[in-house]
């Protein structure tokens, strides 16, 4: 079980979350600190990839009916996200949706960047 406390900056309200996690790892094979690292690694992937794809790109909303098209769409989204994450393209603080809009409004510059 993990407990996490959150403080709402606007209201100062404190809330607590409890997470109950299951694993096939035994305590002999994985110390508590190592288990915590495994959990953090999992959530870093979830937060940096899946959350961005779901929230910023509405990936879960798309319904593609042609066989094989889903894989092509996912590859294109992954390629676009990797391009938007390239170092030096955008300020680090800029959100992914704003980066995408910047590229959409400047297609010539974006294509030039992709060509190198």
C-alpha positions as CSV (number, residue, x, y, z in Angstrom):
1,X,0.0,0.0,0.0
2,X,1.2,3.5,-0.9
3,X,-0.2,6.7,0.6
4,X,0.1,10.0,-1.0
5,X,-0.9,13.4,0.4
6,X,-2.0,16.2,-2.0
7,X,-2.6,19.9,-1.2
8,X,-4.8,21.9,-3.4
9,X,-2.9,25.2,-3.9
10,X,-6.0,27.3,-4.4
11,X,-8.0,26.1,-1.4
12,X,-5.3,24.6,0.8
13,X,-7.4,21.4,1.2
14,X,-5.5,18.3,1.9
15,X,-6.5,15.0,0.5
16,X,-5.0,11.5,0.9
17,X,-4.8,8.8,-1.6
18,X,-4.2,5.1,-0.9
19,X,-3.0,2.8,-3.6
20,X,-3.1,-0.9,-3.2
21,X,-0.7,-2.6,-5.6
22,X,-0.2,-6.2,-6.5
23,X,3.0,-7.8,-7.8
24,X,4.4,-11.2,-8.5
25,X,7.8,-10.2,-7.1
26,X,8.6,-11.7,-3.8
27,X,10.1,-9.7,-1.0
28,X,13.2,-11.9,-1.4
29,X,13.6,-10.9,-5.0
30,X,12.8,-7.2,-4.6
31,X,13.5,-4.9,-1.7
32,X,11.0,-2.2,-0.9
33,X,13.2,0.5,-2.5
34,X,13.6,-1.5,-5.7
35,X,9.8,-2.1,-5.8
36,X,9.2,1.6,-5.4
37,X,11.5,2.2,-8.3
38,X,9.6,-0.3,-10.5
39,X,6.4,1.5,-9.7
40,X,7.9,4.9,-10.5
41,X,9.3,3.6,-13.8
42,X,5.8,2.3,-14.7
43,X,4.1,5.6,-13.9
44,X,6.8,7.6,-15.7
45,X,5.9,5.8,-18.9
46,X,2.2,6.3,-18.3
47,X,2.6,10.0,-17.5
48,X,5.1,10.9,-20.3
49,X,3.6,8.9,-23.1
50,X,0.0,7.5,-22.6
51,X,-1.3,10.6,-20.8
52,X,0.0,12.9,-23.5
53,X,-1.5,10.7,-26.2
54,X,-4.8,10.4,-24.5
55,X,-5.3,14.0,-23.3
56,X,-3.4,16.1,-25.9
57,X,-4.1,14.0,-29.0
58,X,-7.4,12.4,-28.0
59,X,-6.0,9.0,-29.1
60,X,-8.7,7.0,-27.3
61,X,-11.5,9.0,-29.1
62,X,-10.4,7.9,-32.6
63,X,-12.2,4.9,-34.0
64,X,-10.4,3.5,-37.1
65,X,-12.4,0.7,-38.8
66,X,-9.9,-0.4,-41.5
67,X,-7.6,-3.3,-40.6
68,X,-4.1,-2.2,-39.9
69,X,-4.9,1.5,-39.9
70,X,-4.7,1.7,-36.1
71,X,-1.1,0.7,-36.1
72,X,-0.3,3.2,-38.8
73,X,-2.0,6.0,-36.9
74,X,-0.2,5.1,-33.7
75,X,3.1,5.1,-35.5
76,X,2.4,8.6,-37.0
77,X,1.4,9.9,-33.5
78,X,4.6,8.5,-32.0
79,X,6.7,10.0,-34.7
80,X,5.1,13.4,-34.2
81,X,5.5,13.2,-30.4
82,X,9.2,12.3,-30.8
83,X,9.7,15.2,-33.2
84,X,8.0,17.6,-30.8
85,X,10.2,16.4,-28.0
86,X,13.5,17.0,-29.9
87,X,15.9,19.1,-27.9
88,X,16.1,22.7,-29.0
89,X,12.9,22.8,-31.0
90,X,10.8,24.4,-28.2
91,X,11.3,25.8,-24.7
92,X,11.1,23.1,-22.1
93,X,8.1,24.7,-20.4
94,X,5.9,24.7,-23.6
95,X,3.1,22.2,-23.4
96,X,2.8,19.4,-26.0
97,X,-0.5,20.8,-27.4
98,X,1.0,24.2,-27.9
99,X,4.0,22.7,-29.6
100,X,1.7,20.8,-32.0
101,X,-0.3,24.0,-32.7
102,X,2.9,25.9,-33.4
103,X,4.0,23.2,-36.0
104,X,0.5,23.2,-37.5
105,X,0.5,27.0,-38.0
106,X,4.1,26.9,-39.5
107,X,4.2,23.8,-41.7
108,X,7.0,25.0,-43.9
109,X,9.3,25.6,-40.9
110,X,8.2,22.2,-39.4
111,X,9.0,20.3,-42.6
112,X,12.4,22.1,-42.9
113,X,13.2,21.0,-39.3
114,X,12.2,17.4,-40.0
115,X,14.5,17.3,-43.0
116,X,17.4,18.5,-40.9
